Amino acid sequence: MKVSVIGTGYVGLVAAAGFADHGNDVVCADIDEGKVERLRQGEIPIYEPGLDELVERNTKAGRLRFTTSNAEAARHGDAIFMAVGTPSAPDGSADLSYLFQAAAEVGKHLEHYTVIINKSTVPVGTAERVARIVREHTQQEFVVASNPEFLKEGTAVEDFMRPDRVVIGTDDTRARELLRQLYKPFFRTNDRIVFMDARSAEVTKYACNAYLATRISFINDIANLCDLVGADVGSVRQGMGMDPRIGPKFLYPGVGYGGSCFPKDTRALINTAREHGLSMSLVAAAERINEAQKLVMIRKLRAMIDDVAGKTFALWGLSFKPNTDDVREAPALRVARSLLNDGAKLRLHDPEAGPSFMAALGNGNADRVELCTDEYAAAEGADALLLVTEWREYRSPDFDRLKKLMAQPILIDGRNQWDRARLEGMGFRYAAIGR
């Protein structure tokens, strides 16, 4: 099948390569000329395990090519996936300007019956708005459907190639059959394609992310209570997770969620509900808890060091989660900015996200921030080490070496990765979340 994908971000690039890997003829478009040229040269602009091999294999096979022309993509595809960014607007709503611009360009160049699929995360009713925009620019027959993505950064390739479900929103029989045939090769033993109307599909995406975000904020609230009453949130989490009605996933306390989805999507859902006279109080509370949780490490640090001004602190883990270089709304940004505002110096390390983190942090405090290529170099001379993101290489460090390197043996474990009894027995002062 001829497939076009508009957008080369996490969703667009993974989808384009994944469809090509199943034998489809795929054109992937982006208006960023530099980005497209790098992709043509085999340079992947994001860190996502397995994506570079997937893109390289299908580019060499001729099944995947990149263009800066949305017109070329529009003419090519029997199915056109819209995977452009929908960032938060100042009021918390989703900014759909990129999507609407792409829809207009696609509409101008349609040459045959086409199914246009919103892959971007969009508010309810967006499929209808996109259809109106496309109709203003073409007389060709087309259908606009919704196909929300459920990819997790760090495992996006695996999630796309072996999806637990595919949600497709359209009432059009012809569009349903085209998308069924496109996705059928992804399900060899069972059919996990769920059809519904477009509005329900749009709500499904937001509902999933809001629910998962709420679980994270809930267990963080429980962790904060455990800190106050002397309980262990690890035991509480285990006892909760054994209940089959609850389960253990997304019940790991920490320093809050970040990334490109949960913060943006919870705000957009709250804004959509507000437009319809609904407060969405539970989701709003989850968002408030999460923002406060990003500074829980600072509170714990201040309980051990009264004045952080002039002190040096090491941060391990800068991306919002492991196995990605994405720092959008990463808790480490809040932690770093808070410490810098109070006059501290920072030594930073992350396996992949260092450059993007430094760009997001800005140059205002360049003289007090050092990005280190080695985690032990970051810890050298530090008055405390803060574990913010639980990359695998941080799970079992050489604590004897750390103690010798650090100015003060203080560890703030923002992900509950380390053994308190062992570390305190070695002479460290240790703090974690809800323990």
Stockholm file with secondary structure:
# STOCKHOLM 1.0

chainA/1-435         MKVSVIGTGYVGLVAAAGFADHGNDVVCADIDEGKVERLRQGEIPIYEPGLDELVERNTKAGRLRFTTSNAEAARHGDAIFMAVGTPSAPDGSADLSYLFQAAAEVGKHLEHYTVIINKSTVPVGTAERVARIVREHTQQEFVVASNPEFLKEGTAVEDFMRPDRVVIGTDDTRARELLRQLYKPFFRTNDRIVFMDARSAEVTKYACNAYLATRISFINDIANLCDLVGADVGSVRQGMGMDPRIGPKFLYPGVGYGGSCFPKDTRALINTAREHGLSMSLVAAAERINEAQKLVMIRKLRAMIDDVAGKTFALWGLSFKPNTDDVREAPALRVARSLLNDGAKLRLHDPEAGPSFMAALGNGNADRVELCTDEYAAAEGADALLLVTEWREYRSPDFDRLKKLMAQPILIDGRNQWDRARLEGMGFRYAAIGR
#=GR chainA/1-435 SS CEEEEECCSHHHHHHHHHHHHTTCEEEEECSCHHHHHHHHTTCCSSCCTTHHHHHHHHHHTTSEEEESCHHHHHHHCSEEEECCCCCBCTTSSBCCHHHHHHHHHHHHTCCSCEEEEECSCCCTTHHHHHHHHHHTTCCSCEEEEECCCCCCTTSHHHHHHSCSCEEEECCCHHHHHHHHHHHGGGCSSCCCEEEECHHHHHHHHHHHHHHHHHHHHHHHHHHHHHHHHTCCHHHHHHHHHTSTTTCSTTCCCSSCCCSSSHHHHHHHHHHHHHHTTCCCHHHHHHHHHHHHHTTHHHHHHHHHCSCCTTCEEEEECCSSSTTCCCCTTCHHHHHHHHHHHTTCEEEEECSSCHHHHHHHHCSTTGGGEEECSSHHHHHTTCSEEEECSCCGGGSSCCHHHHHHHCSSCEEEETTCCSCHHHHHHTTCEEECSCC
#=GC SS_cons         CEEEEECCSHHHHHHHHHHHHTTCEEEEECSCHHHHHHHHTTCCSSCCTTHHHHHHHHHHTTSEEEESCHHHHHHHCSEEEECCCCCBCTTSSBCCHHHHHHHHHHHHTCCSCEEEEECSCCCTTHHHHHHHHHHTTCCSCEEEEECCCCCCTTSHHHHHHSCSCEEEECCCHHHHHHHHHHHGGGCSSCCCEEEECHHHHHHHHHHHHHHHHHHHHHHHHHHHHHHHHTCCHHHHHHHHHTSTTTCSTTCCCSSCCCSSSHHHHHHHHHHHHHHTTCCCHHHHHHHHHHHHHTTHHHHHHHHHCSCCTTCEEEEECCSSSTTCCCCTTCHHHHHHHHHHHTTCEEEEECSSCHHHHHHHHCSTTGGGEEECSSHHHHHTTCSEEEECSCCGGGSSCCHHHHHHHCSSCEEEETTCCSCHHHHHHTTCEEECSCC
//
